[in-house]
Amino acid sequence: MEVAEHVDALHRQGDLLADAAGRAGLDAAVPPCSPWLVKDLLRHTGYIHRWAARHLTECPETVLDGPPEEEILRSGAPVTRRWSGP
């Protein structure tokens, strides 16, 4: 798979996740990830995508550290920001 195909897949899957989250609501439970709510899943997914994008663009030969995921989930950071991609 080419890089552009991966990026397209991320956009499609991101749109599907956003649509599902919109239908369920941010405070809906995520049964496979108990006790997470939809907003926790979105924060987690966003954190991972931002980490990966930063890693690839800033220093692909080094693993980047970031705040612990527990800190991200507790922070209450907004989950409505959307990555626009390259």
The first five atom37 places (N, CA, C, CB, O) and aatype in JSON, in Angstrom:
{
  "aatype": [12, 6, 19, 0, 6, 8, 19, 3, 0, 10, 8, 1, 5, 7, 3, 10, 10, 0, 3, 0, 0, 7, 1, 0, 7, 10, 3, 0, 0, 19, 14, 14, 4, 15, 14, 17, 10, 19, 11, 3, 10, 10, 1, 8, 16, 7, 18, 9, 8, 1, 17, 0, 0, 1, 8, 10, 16, 6, 4, 14, 6, 16, 19, 10, 3, 7, 14, 14, 6, 6, 6, 9, 10, 1, 15, 7, 0, 14, 19, 16, 1, 1, 17, 15, 7, 14],
  "atom_mask": [
    [1, 1, 1, 1, 1],
    [1, 1, 1, 1, 1],
    [1, 1, 1, 1, 1],
    [1, 1, 1, 1, 1],
    [1, 1, 1, 1, 1],
    [1, 1, 1, 1, 1],
    [1, 1, 1, 1, 1],
    [1, 1, 1, 1, 1],
    [1, 1, 1, 1, 1],
    [1, 1, 1, 1, 1],
    [1, 1, 1, 1, 1],
    [1, 1, 1, 1, 1],
    [1, 1, 1, 1, 1],
    [1, 1, 1, 0, 1],
    [1, 1, 1, 1, 1],
    [1, 1, 1, 1, 1],
    [1, 1, 1, 1, 1],
    [1, 1, 1, 1, 1],
    [1, 1, 1, 1, 1],
    [1, 1, 1, 1, 1],
    [1, 1, 1, 1, 1],
    [1, 1, 1, 0, 1],
    [1, 1, 1, 1, 1],
    [1, 1, 1, 1, 1],
    [1, 1, 1, 0, 1],
    [1, 1, 1, 1, 1],
    [1, 1, 1, 1, 1],
    [1, 1, 1, 1, 1],
    [1, 1, 1, 1, 1],
    [1, 1, 1, 1, 1],
    [1, 1, 1, 1, 1],
    [1, 1, 1, 1, 1],
    [1, 1, 1, 1, 1],
    [1, 1, 1, 1, 1],
    [1, 1, 1, 1, 1],
    [1, 1, 1, 1, 1],
    [1, 1, 1, 1, 1],
    [1, 1, 1, 1, 1],
    [1, 1, 1, 1, 1],
    [1, 1, 1, 1, 1],
    [1, 1, 1, 1, 1],
    [1, 1, 1, 1, 1],
    [1, 1, 1, 1, 1],
    [1, 1, 1, 1, 1],
    [1, 1, 1, 1, 1],
    [1, 1, 1, 0, 1],
    [1, 1, 1, 1, 1],
    [1, 1, 1, 1, 1],
    [1, 1, 1, 1, 1],
    [1, 1, 1, 1, 1],
    [1, 1, 1, 1, 1],
    [1, 1, 1, 1, 1],
    [1, 1, 1, 1, 1],
    [1, 1, 1, 1, 1],
    [1, 1, 1, 1, 1],
    [1, 1, 1, 1, 1],
    [1, 1, 1, 1, 1],
    [1, 1, 1, 1, 1],
    [1, 1, 1, 1, 1],
    [1, 1, 1, 1, 1],
    [1, 1, 1, 1, 1],
    [1, 1, 1, 1, 1],
    [1, 1, 1, 1, 1],
    [1, 1, 1, 1, 1],
    [1, 1, 1, 1, 1],
    [1, 1, 1, 0, 1],
    [1, 1, 1, 1, 1],
    [1, 1, 1, 1, 1],
    [1, 1, 1, 1, 1],
    [1, 1, 1, 1, 1],
    [1, 1, 1, 1, 1],
    [1, 1, 1, 1, 1],
    [1, 1, 1, 1, 1],
    [1, 1, 1, 1, 1],
    [1, 1, 1, 1, 1],
    [1, 1, 1, 0, 1],
    [1, 1, 1, 1, 1],
    [1, 1, 1, 1, 1],
    [1, 1, 1, 1, 1],
    [1, 1, 1, 1, 1],
    [1, 1, 1, 1, 1],
    [1, 1, 1, 1, 1],
    [1, 1, 1, 1, 1],
    [1, 1, 1, 1, 1],
    [1, 1, 1, 0, 1],
    [1, 1, 1, 1, 1]
  ],
  "atom_positions": [
    [[0.85, -1.18, 0.0], [0.0, 0.0, 0.0], [0.89, 1.24, 0.0], [-0.97, 0.0, 1.23], [1.88, 1.31, 0.74]],
    [[0.55, 2.2, -0.81], [1.3, 3.45, -0.9], [0.89, 4.39, 0.24], [1.07, 4.14, -2.27], [-0.19, 4.24, 0.82]],
    [[1.75, 5.35, 0.57], [1.47, 6.3, 1.65], [0.15, 7.01, 1.42], [2.61, 7.32, 1.77], [-0.65, 7.16, 2.35]],
    [[-0.1, 7.46, 0.19], [-1.35, 8.17, -0.11], [-2.57, 7.29, 0.17], [-1.37, 8.63, -1.59], [-3.61, 7.79, 0.61]],
    [[-2.45, 6.0, -0.08], [-3.56, 5.08, 0.21], [-3.8, 4.97, 1.72], [-3.27, 3.69, -0.38], [-4.94, 4.89, 2.17]],
    [[-2.72, 4.96, 2.5], [-2.85, 4.93, 3.96], [-3.54, 6.21, 4.45], [-1.47, 4.77, 4.64], [-4.42, 6.15, 5.31]],
    [[-3.12, 7.34, 3.91], [-3.72, 8.62, 4.32], [-5.2, 8.65, 3.95], [-2.97, 9.8, 3.65], [-6.03, 9.09, 4.74]],
    [[-5.53, 8.19, 2.76], [-6.94, 8.13, 2.35], [-7.74, 7.23, 3.28], [-7.06, 7.62, 0.91], [-8.86, 7.57, 3.66]],
    [[-7.16, 6.09, 3.65], [-7.85, 5.17, 4.56], [-8.06, 5.82, 5.93], [-7.04, 3.87, 4.72], [-9.12, 5.66, 6.53]],
    [[-7.06, 6.56, 6.41], [-7.22, 7.26, 7.69], [-8.33, 8.29, 7.62], [-5.91, 7.94, 8.09], [-9.11, 8.43, 8.56]],
    [[-8.42, 9.02, 6.5], [-9.5, 9.99, 6.34], [-10.86, 9.29, 6.34], [-9.31, 10.79, 5.03], [-11.78, 9.73, 7.02]],
    [[-10.98, 8.21, 5.58], [-12.27, 7.48, 5.52], [-12.65, 6.94, 6.9], [-12.19, 6.32, 4.49], [-13.78, 7.1, 7.34]],
    [[-11.7, 6.29, 7.56], [-11.99, 5.72, 8.88], [-12.27, 6.81, 9.9], [-10.82, 4.85, 9.34], [-13.12, 6.64, 10.78]],
    [[-11.56, 7.94, 9.79], [-11.82, 9.06, 10.69], [-13.22, 9.62, 10.5], [0.0, 0.0, 0.0], [-13.89, 9.96, 11.47]],
    [[-13.65, 9.72, 9.25], [-15.01, 10.19, 8.97], [-16.05, 9.23, 9.55], [-15.23, 10.35, 7.46], [-17.05, 9.65, 10.13]],
    [[-15.8, 7.93, 9.4], [-16.72, 6.93, 9.96], [-16.78, 7.02, 11.48], [-16.3, 5.52, 9.54], [-17.85, 6.94, 12.08]],
    [[-15.6, 7.19, 12.11], [-15.57, 7.32, 13.57], [-16.31, 8.58, 14.01], [-14.12, 7.35, 14.07], [-17.08, 8.54, 14.98]],
    [[-16.08, 9.69, 13.32], [-16.77, 10.94, 13.66], [-18.28, 10.8, 13.52], [-16.26, 12.09, 12.78], [-19.03, 11.27, 14.37]],
    [[-18.73, 10.16, 12.44], [-20.17, 9.96, 12.24], [-20.76, 9.09, 13.35], [-20.42, 9.3, 10.87], [-21.83, 9.4, 13.88]],
    [[-20.07, 8.0, 13.68], [-20.56, 7.11, 14.74], [-20.59, 7.83, 16.08], [-19.67, 5.84, 14.83], [-21.53, 7.66, 16.85]],
    [[-19.55, 8.62, 16.36], [-19.52, 9.37, 17.62], [-20.64, 10.39, 17.66], [-18.16, 10.07, 17.79], [-21.26, 10.6, 18.71]],
    [[-20.9, 11.03, 16.54], [-21.99, 12.01, 16.48], [-23.34, 11.37, 16.74], [0.0, 0.0, 0.0], [-24.19, 11.94, 17.43]],
    [[-23.54, 10.17, 16.19], [-24.81, 9.47, 16.41], [-24.94, 9.0, 17.86], [-24.94, 8.27, 15.45], [-26.02, 9.09, 18.44]],
    [[-23.86, 8.5, 18.42], [-23.91, 7.93, 19.78], [-23.92, 9.02, 20.84], [-22.73, 7.01, 20.01], [-24.58, 8.87, 21.87]],
    [[-23.19, 10.11, 20.6], [-23.04, 11.16, 21.61], [-21.76, 10.94, 22.4], [0.0, 0.0, 0.0], [-21.32, 9.81, 22.61]],
    [[-21.15, 12.04, 22.85], [-19.86, 11.96, 23.53], [-19.91, 11.23, 24.86], [-19.34, 13.33, 23.75], [-18.89, 10.7, 25.31]],
    [[-21.07, 11.19, 25.5], [-21.18, 10.54, 26.8], [-21.68, 9.1, 26.72], [-22.1, 11.33, 27.67], [-21.96, 8.48, 27.75]],
    [[-21.79, 8.56, 25.51], [-22.22, 7.16, 25.35], [-21.09, 6.22, 25.76], [-22.65, 6.88, 23.88], [-19.91, 6.52, 25.59]],
    [[-21.48, 5.08, 26.31], [-20.51, 4.06, 26.71], [-19.91, 3.39, 25.48], [-21.16, 3.01, 27.63], [-20.54, 3.3, 24.43]],
    [[-18.67, 2.91, 25.63], [-18.0, 2.12, 24.59], [-17.79, 0.73, 25.19], [-16.61, 2.79, 24.13], [-16.76, 0.48, 25.81]],
    [[-18.77, -0.18, 25.03], [-18.73, -1.47, 25.72], [-17.42, -2.26, 25.57], [-19.85, -2.31, 25.22], [-16.96, -2.82, 26.57]],
    [[-16.8, -2.34, 24.4], [-15.55, -3.1, 24.32], [-14.41, -2.47, 25.11], [-15.14, -3.26, 22.88], [-13.41, -3.13, 25.39]],
    [[-14.54, -1.19, 25.47], [-13.48, -0.45, 26.17], [-13.97, 0.05, 27.52], [-12.98, 0.73, 25.32], [-13.62, 1.15, 27.94]],
    [[-14.77, -0.75, 28.19], [-15.32, -0.34, 29.48], [-14.18, 0.06, 30.41], [-16.18, -1.48, 30.1], [-13.18, -0.67, 30.48]],
    [[-14.27, 1.15, 31.11], [-15.4, 2.05, 31.33], [-15.36, 3.31, 30.46], [-15.45, 2.45, 32.78], [-15.93, 4.33, 30.85]],
    [[-14.72, 3.27, 29.32], [-14.59, 4.45, 28.48], [-15.92, 4.92, 27.92], [-13.64, 4.18, 27.35], [-16.85, 4.14, 27.7]],
    [[-15.97, 6.23, 27.7], [-17.07, 6.85, 26.98], [-16.56, 7.21, 25.59], [-17.61, 8.13, 27.74], [-15.36, 7.14, 25.33]],
    [[-17.46, 7.58, 24.69], [-17.05, 7.94, 23.33], [-16.0, 9.05, 23.38], [-18.28, 8.4, 22.5], [-15.03, 9.01, 22.62]],
    [[-16.18, 10.04, 24.26], [-15.21, 11.14, 24.32], [-13.82, 10.63, 24.71], [-15.67, 12.21, 25.31], [-12.82, 11.18, 24.25]],
    [[-13.73, 9.59, 25.55], [-12.43, 9.01, 25.91], [-11.79, 8.33, 24.71], [-12.59, 8.02, 27.07], [-10.59, 8.45, 24.48]],
    [[-12.6, 7.61, 23.95], [-12.1, 6.92, 22.75], [-11.59, 7.94, 21.73], [-13.21, 6.05, 22.13], [-10.56, 7.72, 21.1]],
    [[-12.32, 9.05, 21.57], [-11.89, 10.08, 20.63], [-10.6, 10.75, 21.09], [-12.98, 11.12, 20.45], [-9.72, 11.03, 20.28]],
    [[-10.49, 11.02, 22.38], [-9.25, 11.6, 22.9], [-8.07, 10.66, 22.67], [-9.38, 11.91, 24.41], [-7.0, 11.08, 22.23]],
    [[-8.29, 9.38, 22.97], [-7.24, 8.37, 22.77], [-6.82, 8.3, 21.3], [-7.73, 6.98, 23.25], [-5.63, 8.34, 20.99]],
    [[-7.79, 8.2, 20.42], [-7.49, 8.1, 18.99], [-6.79, 9.37, 18.49], [-8.79, 7.86, 18.18], [-5.81, 9.28, 17.75]],
    [[-7.27, 10.51, 18.9], [-6.64, 11.77, 18.51], [-5.22, 11.87, 19.03], [0.0, 0.0, 0.0], [-4.32, 12.32, 18.31]],
    [[-5.0, 11.46, 20.27], [-3.66, 11.49, 20.86], [-2.71, 10.63, 20.05], [-3.7, 11.02, 22.33], [-1.6, 11.05, 19.74]],
    [[-3.13, 9.43, 19.71], [-2.29, 8.51, 18.95], [-2.0, 9.08, 17.56], [-2.96, 7.12, 18.84], [-0.86, 9.01, 17.09]],
    [[-2.99, 9.63, 16.92], [-2.78, 10.18, 15.57], [-1.87, 11.41, 15.6], [-4.12, 10.55, 14.94], [-1.02, 11.57, 14.73]],
    [[-2.05, 12.26, 16.6], [-1.17, 13.44, 16.72], [0.27, 13.0, 17.02], [-1.67, 14.4, 17.82], [1.21, 13.56, 16.46]],
    [[0.43, 12.01, 17.9], [1.76, 11.48, 18.2], [2.41, 10.93, 16.94], [1.68, 10.39, 19.29], [3.56, 11.24, 16.64]],
    [[1.68, 10.12, 16.19], [2.23, 9.51, 14.99], [2.6, 10.57, 13.95], [1.23, 8.51, 14.39], [3.65, 10.49, 13.33]],
    [[1.73, 11.56, 13.76], [2.02, 12.62, 12.79], [3.26, 13.4, 13.2], [0.82, 13.56, 12.66], [4.11, 13.71, 12.37]],
    [[3.37, 13.71, 14.48], [4.54, 14.44, 14.97], [5.8, 13.59, 14.8], [4.36, 14.83, 16.46], [6.83, 14.09, 14.36]],
    [[5.69, 12.34, 15.14], [6.83, 11.43, 15.01], [7.32, 11.37, 13.56], [6.44, 10.01, 15.5], [8.51, 11.49, 13.3]],
    [[6.41, 11.2, 12.64], [6.78, 11.07, 11.23], [7.32, 12.37, 10.64], [5.58, 10.62, 10.43], [8.22, 12.34, 9.8]],
    [[6.79, 13.51, 11.08], [7.21, 14.77, 10.48], [8.43, 15.39, 11.15], [6.08, 15.75, 10.53], [9.2, 16.09, 10.5]],
    [[8.61, 15.13, 12.45], [9.7, 15.8, 13.17], [10.96, 14.96, 13.32], [9.22, 16.2, 14.52], [12.06, 15.47, 13.16]],
    [[10.81, 13.68, 13.61], [12.0, 12.86, 13.82], [11.67, 11.38, 13.69], [12.62, 13.14, 15.21], [11.56, 10.67, 14.69]],
    [[11.5, 10.91, 12.47], [11.09, 9.52, 12.25], [12.09, 8.49, 12.75], [10.86, 9.3, 10.81], [11.72, 7.33, 12.93]],
    [[13.34, 8.88, 12.98], [14.32, 7.91, 13.44], [14.37, 7.78, 14.97], [15.69, 8.29, 12.93], [15.14, 6.97, 15.5]],
    [[13.56, 8.57, 15.68], [13.56, 8.57, 17.13], [12.12, 8.4, 17.64], [14.19, 9.87, 17.69], [11.19, 8.97, 17.08]],
    [[11.96, 7.61, 18.7], [10.65, 7.47, 19.32], [10.41, 8.67, 20.22], [10.54, 6.13, 20.12], [11.23, 8.96, 21.09]],
    [[9.32, 9.35, 20.03], [8.98, 10.53, 20.81], [8.23, 10.16, 22.08], [8.15, 11.5, 19.98], [7.4, 9.26, 22.08]],
    [[8.54, 10.86, 23.14], [7.79, 10.71, 24.37], [6.73, 11.8, 24.42], [8.72, 10.78, 25.62], [6.87, 12.85, 23.8]],
    [[5.69, 11.53, 25.14], [4.65, 12.52, 25.33], [4.06, 12.32, 26.7], [0.0, 0.0, 0.0], [4.51, 11.45, 27.45]],
    [[3.06, 13.11, 27.04], [2.43, 12.92, 28.35], [1.77, 11.54, 28.4], [1.39, 14.03, 28.62], [1.33, 11.02, 27.38]],
    [[1.7, 10.96, 29.59], [1.02, 9.66, 29.7], [-0.42, 9.76, 29.23], [1.07, 9.15, 31.16], [-1.08, 10.78, 29.41]],
    [[-0.9, 8.69, 28.63], [-2.27, 8.7, 28.1], [-3.28, 8.98, 29.21], [-2.59, 7.37, 27.42], [-4.29, 9.65, 28.96]],
    [[-3.03, 8.48, 30.41], [-3.96, 8.73, 31.51], [-4.13, 10.22, 31.76], [-3.46, 8.04, 32.8], [-5.23, 10.69, 32.07]],
    [[-3.03, 10.98, 31.6], [-3.09, 12.43, 31.77], [-3.95, 13.06, 30.68], [-1.68, 13.03, 31.75], [-4.73, 13.98, 30.94]],
    [[-3.81, 12.56, 29.46], [-4.62, 13.08, 28.34], [-6.1, 12.82, 28.61], [-4.19, 12.42, 27.0], [-6.93, 13.71, 28.44]],
    [[-6.42, 11.6, 29.04], [-7.82, 11.26, 29.26], [-8.42, 12.03, 30.43], [-7.96, 9.77, 29.5], [-9.6, 12.37, 30.4]],
    [[-7.63, 12.31, 31.44], [-8.13, 13.06, 32.6], [-8.25, 14.55, 32.32], [-7.22, 12.85, 33.8], [-8.99, 15.25, 33.01]],
    [[-7.53, 15.04, 31.3], [-7.43, 16.48, 31.09], [-8.75, 17.13, 30.68], [-6.4, 16.76, 30.05], [-8.95, 18.32, 30.92]],
    [[-9.63, 16.36, 30.08], [-10.86, 16.95, 29.59], [-10.64, 17.8, 28.35], [0.0, 0.0, 0.0], [-11.47, 18.65, 28.02]],
    [[-9.52, 17.56, 27.66], [-9.23, 18.33, 26.45], [-10.35, 18.16, 25.44], [-7.88, 17.89, 25.82], [-10.97, 17.1, 25.38]],
    [[-10.63, 19.19, 24.65], [-11.7, 19.09, 23.66], [-11.44, 17.96, 22.67], [-11.86, 20.4, 22.92], [-10.3, 17.68, 22.31]],
    [[-12.5, 17.33, 22.22], [-12.38, 16.23, 21.27], [-12.94, 16.59, 19.91], [-13.08, 15.0, 21.81], [-13.06, 15.73, 19.04]],
    [[-13.28, 17.83, 19.71], [-13.96, 18.21, 18.47], [-13.0, 18.71, 17.39], [-14.98, 19.27, 18.76], [-13.44, 18.95, 16.26]],
    [[-11.73, 18.87, 17.69], [-10.77, 19.34, 16.69], [-10.47, 18.25, 15.69], [-9.48, 19.82, 17.36], [-10.25, 17.1, 16.07]],
    [[-10.46, 18.58, 14.43], [-10.22, 17.59, 13.39], [-8.91, 17.87, 12.68], [-11.36, 17.58, 12.4], [-8.62, 19.01, 12.3]],
    [[-8.14, 16.83, 12.5], [-6.88, 16.94, 11.77], [-7.19, 17.12, 10.31], [-5.99, 15.7, 12.0], [-8.0, 16.38, 9.74]],
    [[-6.57, 18.1, 9.67], [-6.86, 18.38, 8.28], [-5.91, 17.66, 7.32], [-6.81, 19.86, 8.03], [-6.17, 17.6, 6.12]],
    [[-4.82, 17.12, 7.85], [-3.9, 16.36, 7.01], [-3.07, 17.22, 6.1], [0.0, 0.0, 0.0], [-3.23, 18.44, 6.03]],
    [[-2.17, 16.55, 5.39], [-1.29, 17.29, 4.48], [-2.02, 17.74, 3.23], [-0.1, 16.45, 4.1], [-1.42, 18.38, 2.36]]
  ]
}
